[in-house]
Amino acid sequence: LVVKNREGKLERTQDLAGFPVIAPTGEKVVLGSLADITLEEGPTQINHIDSQRAITIMVIPPREIALETAMDMVIEKVVGPIKESGLLSNLYSIKLGGTADDLTRTRKALMWNFILAIAISYLLMSALFENFFYPFIIMFSVPLAAAGGFVGLFLVNLFIAYQPLDILTMLGFVILVGIVVNNAILIVHQSLNNIRDQNMVPRSAIAESVRTRIRPIYMSTITTVCAMLPLVLFPGAGSEFYRGLGSVVVGGLLISTVFTIFLIPALLSLTFDAASVLKRFFKPAKS
């Protein structure tokens, strides 16, 4: 707003005091008699978001800091202290928007994708084995892989560099779902083949399947781990983005492979024993 008089633009703040104003009674008075004129700072425009007044503060993190890390720093050092201090009343709120809002939605979608990956893997294995219980045994390798992924991420943060649980790191858990079940599938599938084709008793069939499949299991695991280790150990351009994914995959594969060799055969043996007991229990009595 530019105020002018007949002689030209007003140059000083004090000049506004002599600015004539027509009162409701029709009398001409000067502005200085109606208000105190002071020089203060204020917004040049009033912005609204969803019909509410809003003030936007743009934060651009340095290139070497991941967006997830920058969000955590803003929440921990800015938003958190403001809310804890009680300076914000119920009339005010703080919301992270822009790219940060998109990142939050992506995180939530990725969590649902992890659950969807588990469900799809289970249904595919159910179709492969034509049974709903054997895939359930195989899926026990997924929690082991998830625990190994967190262990790998913890060790990277402890010995190499700080790595947040960002989008690419979370993607590593989704990848693990499709990788770690392969070892359990080999053991269960070979055990069923031994029982069906060679008429072996369940425990002998399971032991033989582990003996014959342990070599390809360890070979595939070692090759995958060796391929992912450079992402975890060696620095370079973009290594900070993929280090989390590599640590999750490596840790999940190692832990899952070690425990799958013992857990899956044990669960499979218990399943066959329980099935035989139930079969004898429900077997009709001969007259």
ZINOR-V691848 format. One record per helix or strand. SS is the DSSP state (2 for helix, 1 for strand). FROM is the first residue (numbers start at 1). TO is the last residue. Records with the same first field share a line. If there is no record, write none. Layout:
BEGIN
SS = FROM-TO + FROM-TO
END
This chain:
BEGIN
1 = 4-5 + 8-9 + 20-22 + 28-30 + 47-49 + 52-54
2 = 13-18 + 31-33 + 67-85 + 99-129 + 134-138 + 140-159 + 167-198 + 202-233 + 239-282
END
